[in-house]
């Protein structure tokens, strides 16, 4: 099963600050819903563990994340795949772009993800809804961490 999402978020900080945050494992770990561990393996690779719930199926996914098409501080492609045991598997990627706008930075993203196994049997509407919820939560957390009140503290 394939899911596609796109969106954008305004961040009231400069593009270099957003770029640095997108490459900081501690910030990413704090933003990813259910993330238990995110370890930087190299400048472009991470290992991650996250607990995910899709309807009645709950699983811990373990996998790798790779950054490619690096264009600092304008964007990159982030891709990864993970195994969730009997719950199934997930893999996908996102193209992330940063653009200067008045008062801050616009971050736009295009995501394509594939899931298989027990999770894929739940149906597209449920999976897409959960994926959108996780994406919204990630960017809400990211915006909160980068808000000027937070960075000044």
C-alpha positions as CSV (number, residue, x, y, z in Angstrom):
1,X,0.0,0.0,0.0
2,X,1.3,3.4,-1.0
3,X,0.6,6.8,0.7
4,X,1.4,10.2,-0.5
5,X,1.3,13.5,1.4
6,X,2.5,17.0,0.9
7,X,2.4,20.1,2.9
8,X,4.2,23.1,4.2
9,X,4.8,24.8,7.5
10,X,6.0,28.4,8.3
11,X,8.8,28.6,10.9
12,X,9.6,32.0,12.4
13,X,13.4,31.5,12.3
14,X,16.0,31.8,9.6
15,X,16.7,29.0,7.1
16,X,20.1,28.1,8.5
17,X,18.6,27.5,11.9
18,X,15.9,25.3,10.4
19,X,18.5,23.4,8.4
20,X,20.6,22.8,11.5
21,X,17.6,21.5,13.4
22,X,16.7,19.1,10.5
23,X,20.1,17.6,10.9
24,X,20.2,17.4,14.8
25,X,19.3,13.9,16.1
26,X,18.2,15.2,19.5
27,X,15.8,17.7,17.9
28,X,14.5,15.1,15.5
29,X,14.0,12.5,18.3
30,X,12.0,15.0,20.3
31,X,9.8,15.8,17.3
32,X,9.1,12.3,15.9
33,X,6.0,10.8,17.5
34,X,6.8,7.6,19.3
35,X,10.5,7.9,18.8
36,X,12.4,6.0,21.4
37,X,15.9,6.2,20.0
38,X,17.6,8.1,17.2
39,X,21.3,7.6,16.8
40,X,23.5,9.4,14.3
41,X,25.6,6.7,12.5
42,X,27.3,9.1,10.1
43,X,26.7,12.6,8.6
44,X,23.9,11.1,6.4
45,X,22.7,8.0,8.3
46,X,20.7,7.4,11.5
47,X,19.3,4.3,13.2
48,X,15.9,4.7,14.7
49,X,13.4,2.9,17.0
50,X,9.8,4.2,17.2
51,X,6.6,2.8,18.7
52,X,3.7,3.2,16.2
53,X,0.0,2.6,16.6
54,X,-2.3,2.3,13.6
55,X,-5.8,1.4,14.8
56,X,-5.6,-1.8,16.7
57,X,-2.1,-2.6,15.6
58,X,0.8,-1.4,17.8
59,X,4.4,-2.2,17.0
60,X,7.9,-1.1,17.5
61,X,9.7,-0.3,14.3
62,X,13.5,-0.5,14.0
63,X,15.3,0.8,10.9
64,X,17.6,3.1,9.2
65,X,17.2,6.6,7.9
66,X,19.4,8.1,5.1
67,X,19.8,11.7,4.0
68,X,20.6,12.3,0.4
69,X,20.5,15.1,-2.3
70,X,21.9,17.4,0.4
71,X,21.7,21.0,-0.6
72,X,22.5,23.0,2.6
73,X,20.7,25.1,3.7
74,X,18.0,24.6,1.0
75,X,16.8,21.0,1.5
76,X,17.4,17.3,1.2
77,X,15.8,13.9,0.6
78,X,15.2,11.8,3.7
79,X,14.5,8.1,3.2
80,X,14.2,5.1,5.5
81,X,12.8,1.7,6.1
82,X,11.9,-0.2,9.2
83,X,10.6,-3.6,10.3
84,X,7.8,-3.9,12.8
85,X,7.9,-7.7,13.4
86,X,4.5,-9.3,12.7
87,X,2.9,-5.8,12.3
88,X,4.7,-5.4,9.0
89,X,7.2,-3.1,7.4
90,X,7.4,0.5,6.2
91,X,9.7,2.3,3.8
92,X,9.5,5.7,2.1
93,X,11.0,9.1,1.7
94,X,10.4,12.8,1.7
95,X,11.8,15.7,-0.3
96,X,12.2,18.6,2.1
97,X,12.7,22.1,0.8
98,X,13.5,25.3,2.7
99,X,12.7,28.8,1.4
100,X,13.3,32.3,2.9
101,X,10.0,34.1,3.4
102,X,9.2,37.3,5.2
103,X,9.6,36.7,8.9
104,X,11.2,33.3,8.7
105,X,11.3,30.1,6.6
106,X,8.8,28.0,4.6
107,X,9.4,24.3,4.8
108,X,7.6,22.2,2.2
109,X,7.6,18.5,2.0
110,X,6.5,15.7,-0.4
111,X,6.2,12.3,1.2
112,X,5.8,8.9,-0.4
113,X,5.6,5.9,1.9
114,X,4.9,2.2,1.4
115,X,3.6,-0.2,4.1
116,X,3.1,-4.0,4.1
117,X,2.1,-6.8,6.3
118,X,-0.7,-6.6,9.0
119,X,-0.7,-2.8,9.0
120,X,-1.4,-2.7,5.2
121,X,-4.5,-4.8,5.8
122,X,-6.2,-2.1,7.9
123,X,-7.2,-0.1,4.9
124,X,-6.0,3.1,3.1
125,X,-8.3,5.5,4.8
126,X,-7.1,4.6,8.4
127,X,-3.5,4.4,7.4
128,X,-3.6,7.8,5.6
129,X,-5.3,9.4,8.5
130,X,-2.7,8.1,11.0
131,X,0.1,9.1,8.7
132,X,-1.3,12.6,8.4
133,X,-1.7,12.8,12.2
134,X,2.0,11.8,12.7
135,X,3.2,14.3,10.1
136,X,1.1,17.1,11.7
137,X,2.4,16.2,15.2
138,X,6.0,16.1,13.9
139,X,5.8,19.6,12.4
140,X,3.9,21.0,15.4
141,X,6.7,19.7,17.7
142,X,9.3,21.0,15.3
143,X,7.8,24.4,15.1
144,X,7.4,24.6,18.9
145,X,11.1,23.7,19.4
146,X,12.1,26.3,16.9
147,X,9.8,29.1,18.1
148,X,11.7,32.2,19.2
149,X,10.4,31.9,22.8
150,X,11.9,28.4,23.0
151,X,15.2,29.2,21.4
152,X,15.7,32.3,23.6
153,X,15.1,30.2,26.8
